[in-house]
């Protein structure tokens, strides 16, 4: 790890989670070339899908507090947030807000194949929050041209 490496705070699912989001995140984290070019810290913002509601809430609260503390320290150049619909959106919305407050750019890495339905079924107030969150990102990575 070099002194000139980009410093990235990556957020996403718990490493024990099965599925595409962790597969992608772990691909970055386990890539030798990526790790040589980037100083990355990973914060899991959710638990396994099967976890109890209190466990999910506790993980969300503690991890979001950690993200805010880390961003407040001024040591990151970029936030790379893996996001899907429902609870994932609400957690990442807070991360994006924290990054904006500290001036750190955000890359949103979209994973939810149902995010369009989540948006379509949302109230107008929630749609506005979704648009604001997506527009606050410096870049949005999607799962193909259908979601672009």
ABEGO torsion letter per residue (X at the ends): XBAABBBBBBBEBBAABBEAAAAAAAAAAABAAAAAABBBBBBBABBBAABBAAAAAAAAAAAAAAAAAAAAAGABABBBBBBBBEAAAAAAAAAAAAAAAAGBBBBBBBABAAAAAAAAABBAAAAAAAAAAAAABABBBBBEAAAX
